[in-house]
Each structure stands twice: as structure tokens, then as C-alpha cells.
Amino acid sequence: MKIRILTIFLLTIGITNAQEKYSELIIGTWEFGKNCDLGTDAEKNEFEEIPWCPPYTENGTGYPTRTYKNDGEYIDYFTSEHIEYGKWKIRNGKLILKNRISKQNAESRKELIERFLKKGLISKESDGFYYQKPIEIDIKSLTENQLEFGNEKVYSIHKRIK
């Protein structure tokens, strides 16, 4: 019994240390590099590809340049006129993102905000901002200069730029 408790305790410490290491390594600014799909043709044909119309970004990738800050906030930079903010954390090998709804949008669409609150699609947090439901992204790997989201067969690669 003592061995089981010790094993569980050591595993918990290991998981906590890994999350802390990821949380330290991710701090900085990252830019999308490429998508990788190592699935077989049969696996790729199993799902219908959804057409994607990427947003305009100054980096030309269709993905924002994302900065993860020490305080748990992130900034998505699409263009100088299109910047989004939110909160991030890492738990159980997943990056959890909550996109903040701008005060301007919240004030100009009060009726919609109230409807979304009632349906549980958004929440108001202690900082006074409204946030969309969190999304969880699997972290495949994270090193000093490279971040991979996804699994062993389908993943995206992001490079640190700062």
C-alpha cells in the first residue's frame, strides 16, 4: 500500500514539474511554420476536408503571431488593426486558451452577450472581461525554439521568434 501511495505521489510530482517546465518554455512569441499530416491515404480519406478561408495576417500564414506572457495572458497579432487577447494555461499536456471578447464588442452587443451568458457559451471573469469557452490543444512537443500542437500523425509546427 505504501509503495502505491509513493508511486502516485511521485507521478503527481513528475506531471506537475512537466507542466511547470512547459509553462516556462512557452513564454515568448511564436509564429506558425507549417502543418504536417503523416496519416496514410486511407486515414486522410476517412474525413472530408473542410475548406478554410484564413484571416489576413501580416506574416502571410493565415495564423496569428502569438505571444504568451508570464502573467497567463496571450496576444494574437494578425495585423496592426486586428489584435486579440486572452488567457492561457497548460494542464495535462494541453494548452488551454480562453479568447477575450473586447470591451467594444461586449458593449455594442449587450443583448447577444446576455444570450450567450445564459447559454453558457461565454463567461464573465473577475477581471471584468467576457471570455469565450476555453479550447484545448494537445501539445505534441515543446523545446526552446519549436512548439508542436497535435498528435503523432497530424500536427502543426510553430517557431519561436522572440
C-alpha positions in Angstrom: 0.0 0.0 0.0 2.8 2.4 0.9 4.5 1.7 -2.5 1.3 2.6 -4.3 0.9 5.8 -2.5 4.6 6.7 -3.1 4.2 5.8 -6.8 1.1 8.0 -7.1 2.9 10.8 -5.2 6.0 10.7 -7.5 3.9 10.6 -10.6 2.0 13.6 -9.5 5.2 15.5 -8.8 6.5 14.5 -12.3 3.4 15.7 -14.0 3.5 19.0 -12.1 7.1 19.5 -12.9 6.5 18.8 -16.7 3.6 21.3 -16.7 5.8 23.9 -15.0 8.6 23.3 -17.5 6.1 23.7 -20.4 4.7 26.9 -18.8 8.2 28.3 -18.6 9.3 27.2 -22.1 6.2 28.6 -23.8 6.8 32.2 -22.6 7.6 34.3 -25.7 6.5 34.9 -29.2 5.7 32.2 -31.7 4.9 32.1 -35.4 3.3 29.3 -37.4 5.7 27.3 -39.6 3.8 24.5 -41.2 1.2 21.7 -40.9 2.2 18.1 -41.1 0.0 15.2 -41.9 1.7 11.8 -41.7 -1.5 9.8 -42.0 -1.9 7.1 -44.6 -4.0 7.8 -47.7 -6.8 5.7 -46.2 -6.7 7.8 -43.0 -6.7 11.0 -44.9 -9.7 9.9 -47.0 -11.6 8.9 -43.9 -12.5 12.6 -43.2 -13.8 15.2 -45.6 -11.5 18.2 -45.8 -13.2 21.4 -44.7 -12.5 24.4 -46.9 -10.6 27.0 -44.9 -10.5 30.7 -45.7 -7.7 32.0 -43.5 -7.8 35.5 -42.0 -5.5 38.1 -43.4 -2.2 38.2 -41.4 0.8 40.4 -41.9 3.0 37.3 -41.7 1.1 35.8 -44.6 0.4 32.4 -42.9 -3.3 32.9 -42.0 -2.3 32.2 -38.4 -1.6 35.0 -35.9 1.8 35.6 -34.3 1.1 34.6 -30.7 2.8 35.9 -27.6 2.5 34.0 -24.3 3.1 36.3 -21.3 4.3 35.3 -17.8 1.0 36.5 -16.3 -1.1 33.9 -18.1 -2.2 36.3 -20.8 -1.7 35.9 -24.6 -1.8 38.2 -27.5 -2.7 37.1 -31.0 -1.3 39.6 -33.6 -3.0 39.3 -37.0 -2.4 42.9 -38.2 -1.9 46.2 -36.5 -5.7 46.7 -36.7 -6.6 43.1 -35.7 -5.2 42.1 -32.3 -6.9 39.6 -30.0 -6.2 38.9 -26.3 -6.9 36.1 -23.9 -5.7 33.8 -21.1 -3.7 30.7 -21.4 -2.6 27.8 -19.1 -1.1 24.4 -19.5 -2.8 21.4 -17.9 -2.3 17.7 -18.5 -0.2 18.2 -21.7 -2.8 20.6 -23.2 -2.7 24.3 -23.9 -5.9 25.8 -22.8 -6.9 29.1 -24.4 -9.7 31.5 -23.5 -10.3 34.2 -26.0 -11.3 37.6 -24.5 -14.2 39.5 -26.0 -13.2 43.1 -26.5 -15.0 45.7 -24.3 -16.1 47.4 -27.5 -17.8 44.3 -28.8 -19.3 43.5 -25.4 -20.8 47.0 -25.0 -22.1 47.2 -28.6 -23.7 43.8 -28.5 -25.2 43.6 -25.0 -28.2 41.6 -26.0 -26.1 39.0 -27.7 -23.7 38.9 -24.7 -26.6 38.2 -22.3 -28.0 35.4 -24.6 -24.5 33.8 -24.8 -24.1 34.1 -21.0 -27.4 32.3 -20.4 -26.4 29.5 -22.8 -23.0 29.1 -21.2 -21.2 30.0 -24.4 -19.2 32.8 -22.7 -18.4 33.7 -19.1 -17.6 36.9 -17.2 -14.5 36.7 -15.2 -13.2 38.5 -12.1 -11.2 40.9 -14.3 -14.5 42.2 -15.7 -14.0 40.8 -19.2 -16.1 38.3 -21.1 -14.4 35.1 -22.4 -15.3 32.5 -24.9 -15.4 28.9 -23.8 -11.9 27.5 -23.5 -10.3 25.5 -26.3 -7.8 22.7 -25.5 -5.0 22.0 -27.9 -2.7 18.9 -27.4 0.9 19.8 -27.0 2.9 17.2 -29.0 6.3 18.7 -28.1 7.8 21.9 -26.8 11.5 22.9 -26.9 13.4 26.2 -26.6 12.7 27.1 -30.2 9.9 24.8 -31.5 6.4 24.2 -30.4 4.2 21.4 -32.0 0.5 21.1 -31.5 -1.4 17.9 -32.4 -0.5 14.2 -32.2 2.0 11.8 -33.8 0.3 11.9 -37.2 -1.3 15.3 -37.6 0.4 18.4 -36.1 1.4 22.0 -36.6 4.9 23.4 -36.1 5.5 26.8 -34.6 8.9 28.6 -34.3 10.0 31.0 -31.6 10.7 34.4 -32.9 11.3 36.2 -29.6 
